[in-house]
């Protein structure tokens, strides 16, 4: 979870025309986004199996944000963020990264990555509800999408997660925080372009490390070189690919592709994530997970293709 990924309330209905102009760079970026953001949930599971969840997640975003900041500033593309920029990055850093990603890391110590990716895929549902609460009219198509999405949550809750409702609620809270952070980030004076991603990741990473200390988390006494190679590779993958590469690909898409194309990851990632969890992670899931995934994806499609109504 994957900075503010998209302004979901402003997504345009996908049409065949929108997809006709797909160039090779756009296709490559879409492929990267579909696979990388779908695979991060399994990588998170590998990491939290041996490292404290909040501190490891915080280290990931602190490292990725700092590296991105250095690349942008040293490369001469941007000046250093101002104090105003850093202050504006606090809400997004806390909601998107400390809460949105941190709660996922905590939950994945107890639930499969397949369950996590399905429940986090409900983020557009919460975004639609927040938009409605803030005065935006919700179309009939969007209400249908909300119905499908929350039916998927119900199927997941009484099925594969019937014995762990607390983790279901934690993942739904993470999705709601991501949606709220996305909405607030639109209204704040963040630094331009990818610099906004860097500052929010740094703020969120530091907040996660502090939260981990408050929760009593401690890094293992053994040196990192003695930890399972799978976990270390997963952490590196999350920093480089899950953060830097994926965010760069998404930034290119929102500048060069129609919104309906750029945001299509939202209904592809859940299916990719479940498949990767089963095939690569050897996760054992019941029939509820794929059914819930299909219902949630269907709900997201209805929401993201619903016409934006006027504000009351």
C-alpha positions as CSV (number, residue, x, y, z in Angstrom):
1,X,0.0,0.0,0.0
2,X,1.0,1.0,-1.6
3,X,1.6,7.8,-0.7
4,X,-1.8,9.1,-1.8
5,X,-2.4,6.7,-4.6
6,X,-5.3,8.5,-6.3
7,X,-8.2,10.9,-6.0
8,X,-10.8,8.2,-6.3
9,X,-13.7,10.6,-6.3
10,X,-12.4,12.1,-9.5
11,X,-11.9,8.9,-11.5
12,X,-13.5,9.1,-14.9
13,X,-15.6,6.2,-16.3
14,X,-13.3,3.8,-18.3
15,X,-14.2,3.7,-21.9
16,X,-12.8,1.8,-24.9
17,X,-11.4,5.1,-26.1
18,X,-9.4,5.5,-22.9
19,X,-7.6,2.2,-23.5
20,X,-6.9,2.7,-27.2
21,X,-4.0,5.1,-26.7
22,X,-2.0,2.7,-24.5
23,X,1.7,3.2,-25.4
24,X,4.5,0.8,-24.5
25,X,5.7,2.8,-21.5
26,X,2.2,3.0,-20.1
27,X,1.8,-0.8,-20.6
28,X,5.0,-1.4,-18.8
29,X,4.1,0.9,-15.9
30,X,0.7,-0.8,-15.6
31,X,2.3,-4.2,-15.5
32,X,4.7,-3.1,-12.8
33,X,1.9,-1.6,-10.7
34,X,-0.4,-4.6,-11.1
35,X,2.3,-7.1,-10.0
36,X,4.3,-5.0,-7.4
37,X,1.4,-3.6,-5.4
38,X,-0.3,-6.9,-5.6
39,X,2.8,-8.7,-4.3
40,X,3.7,-6.4,-1.4
41,X,1.3,-8.1,1.0
42,X,3.2,-11.4,0.8
43,X,6.5,-9.6,1.2
44,X,5.1,-7.9,4.3
45,X,4.1,-11.3,5.7
46,X,7.6,-12.6,5.2
47,X,9.1,-9.5,7.0
48,X,6.8,-9.5,10.0
49,X,7.3,-13.2,10.6
50,X,10.8,-12.4,12.0
51,X,10.8,-8.6,12.6
52,X,8.6,-6.3,14.8
53,X,5.8,-5.1,12.5
54,X,5.6,-1.4,13.2
55,X,9.3,-0.9,13.4
56,X,10.1,-2.9,10.3
57,X,7.4,-1.1,8.3
58,X,8.7,2.3,9.7
59,X,12.2,1.4,8.6
60,X,11.0,0.6,5.2
61,X,9.3,3.9,4.6
62,X,12.0,5.9,6.3
63,X,14.6,4.4,4.1
64,X,12.5,4.7,0.9
65,X,11.5,8.3,1.6
66,X,15.0,9.4,2.5
67,X,16.5,7.8,-0.6
68,X,13.7,9.3,-2.8
69,X,14.3,12.7,-1.2
70,X,18.1,12.5,-1.9
71,X,17.5,11.4,-5.5
72,X,15.1,14.3,-6.2
73,X,17.2,17.0,-4.4
74,X,20.7,15.9,-5.4
75,X,19.5,15.4,-9.0
76,X,18.4,19.0,-9.1
77,X,14.7,18.2,-9.8
78,X,13.5,19.9,-6.6
79,X,14.6,22.1,-3.8
80,X,14.6,20.9,-0.2
81,X,11.0,20.8,1.3
82,X,10.1,23.9,3.3
83,X,8.8,23.8,6.9
84,X,5.3,24.3,5.5
85,X,5.8,21.2,3.3
86,X,6.8,19.1,6.3
87,X,3.9,20.3,8.4
88,X,1.5,19.6,5.5
89,X,3.0,16.0,5.2
90,X,2.0,15.1,8.8
91,X,-1.6,14.1,8.2
92,X,-0.8,12.0,5.2
93,X,2.3,10.5,6.9
94,X,0.2,9.4,9.9
95,X,-2.9,8.2,8.0
96,X,-1.4,6.7,4.9
97,X,1.8,5.2,6.3
98,X,1.6,4.8,10.1
99,X,-2.1,3.8,10.2
100,X,-2.7,2.5,6.7
101,X,0.4,0.5,6.2
102,X,1.3,0.0,9.9
103,X,-2.0,-1.7,10.8
104,X,-1.6,-4.0,7.8
105,X,1.8,-5.0,9.1
106,X,0.4,-5.7,12.5
107,X,-2.5,-7.7,11.2
108,X,-0.3,-9.8,8.9
109,X,1.4,-11.3,11.9
110,X,-1.9,-13.1,12.4
111,X,-3.7,-13.4,9.0
112,X,-2.7,-14.4,5.5
113,X,-1.5,-12.0,2.9
114,X,-4.5,-13.1,0.8
115,X,-7.0,-12.0,3.4
116,X,-5.1,-8.7,3.9
117,X,-5.1,-7.8,0.2
118,X,-8.8,-8.5,-0.1
119,X,-9.8,-6.4,2.8
120,X,-7.4,-3.5,2.0
121,X,-9.0,-3.5,-1.5
122,X,-12.1,-2.0,0.2
123,X,-10.3,1.3,0.3
124,X,-12.3,2.8,-2.6
125,X,-15.5,1.9,-0.7
126,X,-14.4,4.0,2.2
127,X,-13.3,6.7,-0.1
128,X,-16.8,6.8,-1.6
129,X,-18.4,6.9,1.8
130,X,-16.1,9.8,2.9
131,X,-16.9,11.7,-0.3
132,X,-20.6,11.2,0.3
133,X,-20.2,12.4,3.9
134,X,-18.4,15.5,2.7
135,X,-21.3,16.5,0.4
136,X,-20.7,14.7,-2.8
137,X,-23.8,13.0,-4.3
138,X,-23.4,9.3,-4.7
139,X,-24.8,7.8,-7.9
140,X,-26.9,4.6,-8.1
141,X,-24.0,2.8,-9.6
142,X,-21.7,3.7,-6.7
143,X,-24.3,2.5,-4.2
144,X,-24.5,-0.8,-6.0
145,X,-20.7,-0.9,-5.8
146,X,-20.8,-0.3,-2.0
147,X,-23.3,-3.1,-1.7
148,X,-21.1,-5.6,-3.5
149,X,-18.0,-4.5,-1.6
150,X,-19.5,-4.8,1.8
151,X,-21.1,-8.1,0.9
152,X,-17.5,-9.2,0.1
153,X,-16.5,-8.1,3.6
154,X,-19.3,-10.1,5.1
155,X,-18.3,-13.2,3.2
156,X,-14.7,-12.8,4.3
157,X,-15.8,-12.1,7.9
158,X,-18.0,-15.2,8.3
159,X,-15.7,-17.4,6.2
160,X,-11.9,-17.4,6.4
161,X,-11.7,-14.8,9.1
162,X,-14.6,-15.9,11.2
163,X,-12.3,-16.8,14.1
164,X,-10.4,-13.5,14.0
165,X,-12.8,-10.6,13.8
166,X,-10.3,-8.2,15.6
167,X,-7.8,-8.5,12.6
168,X,-10.7,-8.1,10.1
169,X,-11.6,-4.8,11.9
170,X,-8.0,-3.7,12.0
171,X,-7.5,-4.2,8.3
172,X,-10.8,-2.3,7.6
173,X,-9.5,0.5,9.8
174,X,-6.3,0.6,7.8
175,X,-8.3,0.9,4.6
176,X,-10.5,3.7,6.0
177,X,-7.3,5.5,7.2
178,X,-5.8,5.3,3.8
179,X,-9.0,6.6,2.2
180,X,-9.2,9.5,4.7
181,X,-5.5,10.3,4.2
182,X,-5.9,10.3,0.4
183,X,-8.8,12.8,0.7
184,X,-6.9,15.1,3.1
185,X,-3.7,15.0,1.0
186,X,-5.7,16.6,-1.8
187,X,-6.4,19.7,0.3
188,X,-2.9,20.3,1.8
189,X,0.0,22.3,0.5
190,X,2.3,19.3,-0.1
191,X,5.6,19.7,-2.1
192,X,5.3,19.0,-5.8
193,X,5.4,15.7,-7.6
194,X,7.3,12.7,-6.0
195,X,8.7,15.0,-3.3
196,X,5.3,14.7,-1.6
197,X,5.7,11.0,-1.5
198,X,9.1,11.3,0.0
199,X,8.1,13.7,2.8
200,X,5.0,11.7,3.7
201,X,7.0,8.4,3.8
202,X,9.6,10.0,6.0
203,X,7.0,11.4,8.4
204,X,5.1,8.1,8.4
205,X,8.2,6.0,8.9
206,X,9.4,8.0,11.9
207,X,5.9,7.8,13.4
208,X,5.7,4.0,12.9
209,X,9.1,3.5,14.6
210,X,8.0,5.6,17.6
211,X,4.7,3.7,17.7
212,X,6.6,0.5,17.7
213,X,8.6,1.6,20.7
214,X,5.5,2.6,22.5
215,X,4.0,-0.8,21.8
216,X,7.0,-2.4,23.3
217,X,8.5,-3.7,20.0
218,X,12.2,-4.3,20.0
219,X,14.5,-5.3,17.1
220,X,16.0,-8.8,17.4
221,X,19.3,-9.0,19.2
222,X,20.8,-11.1,16.4
223,X,22.5,-9.1,13.6
224,X,20.5,-8.7,10.4
225,X,22.9,-10.9,8.5
226,X,21.7,-13.9,10.7
227,X,18.0,-13.3,10.0
228,X,16.3,-15.5,7.4
229,X,17.3,-14.4,3.9
230,X,13.7,-14.5,2.8
231,X,12.7,-11.8,5.2
232,X,15.7,-9.6,4.4
233,X,15.1,-9.9,0.6
234,X,11.4,-9.1,1.2
235,X,12.3,-5.9,3.1
236,X,14.7,-4.8,0.3
237,X,11.9,-5.6,-2.2
238,X,9.5,-3.4,-0.3
239,X,11.9,-0.5,-0.1
240,X,13.1,-0.6,-3.7
241,X,10.1,-2.0,-5.7
242,X,7.1,-1.6,-3.4
243,X,7.9,2.0,-2.7
244,X,10.4,3.6,-5.2
245,X,9.6,1.7,-8.4
246,X,5.9,1.4,-8.0
247,X,5.4,5.0,-6.9
248,X,7.5,6.2,-9.9
249,X,5.4,4.1,-12.2
250,X,2.2,5.4,-10.8
251,X,3.4,9.0,-11.0
252,X,4.1,8.4,-14.7
253,X,0.7,6.9,-15.3
254,X,-1.3,9.8,-13.7
255,X,0.6,12.2,-15.9
256,X,0.4,10.3,-19.2
257,X,-2.6,8.0,-19.0
258,X,-6.4,8.6,-18.6
259,X,-7.5,8.4,-14.9
260,X,-9.5,5.3,-15.6
261,X,-6.4,3.5,-16.9
262,X,-4.0,4.8,-14.2
263,X,-6.3,3.7,-11.4
264,X,-7.1,0.3,-12.8
265,X,-4.7,-1.2,-10.3
266,X,-7.4,-0.9,-7.7
267,X,-9.4,-3.8,-9.1
268,X,-6.4,-5.9,-10.4
269,X,-4.2,-5.9,-7.2
270,X,-6.7,-8.0,-5.1
271,X,-6.8,-10.8,-7.7
272,X,-3.0,-10.7,-8.1
273,X,-2.4,-10.6,-4.4
274,X,-4.6,-13.6,-3.7
275,X,-3.0,-15.6,-6.5
276,X,0.5,-14.7,-5.3
277,X,-0.3,-15.6,-1.8
278,X,-1.6,-19.1,-2.8
279,X,1.0,-19.9,-5.5
280,X,4.2,-18.4,-4.1
281,X,3.3,-18.1,-0.4
282,X,1.6,-21.5,-0.3
283,X,-1.2,-20.0,1.8
284,X,-4.2,-22.2,2.5
285,X,-7.4,-20.3,1.9
286,X,-11.0,-21.4,1.9
287,X,-13.5,-20.7,-0.8
288,X,-14.6,-17.5,1.0
289,X,-11.4,-15.6,0.1
290,X,-11.7,-15.8,-3.7
291,X,-15.4,-15.2,-3.5
292,X,-14.9,-12.2,-1.3
293,X,-12.1,-11.0,-3.6
294,X,-14.4,-11.1,-6.7
295,X,-17.2,-9.3,-4.8
296,X,-14.9,-6.6,-3.6
297,X,-13.4,-6.1,-7.1
298,X,-16.9,-5.9,-8.6
299,X,-17.8,-3.3,-6.0
300,X,-14.7,-1.3,-6.8
301,X,-15.4,-1.4,-10.5
302,X,-18.9,-0.1,-10.0
303,X,-17.6,2.7,-7.7
304,X,-14.8,3.8,-9.9
305,X,-16.9,3.8,-13.0
306,X,-19.8,5.6,-11.4
307,X,-20.2,9.1,-12.8
308,X,-19.1,11.8,-10.5
309,X,-22.1,13.8,-9.3
310,X,-22.2,17.5,-8.4
311,X,-21.5,18.7,-4.9
312,X,-24.5,19.7,-2.8
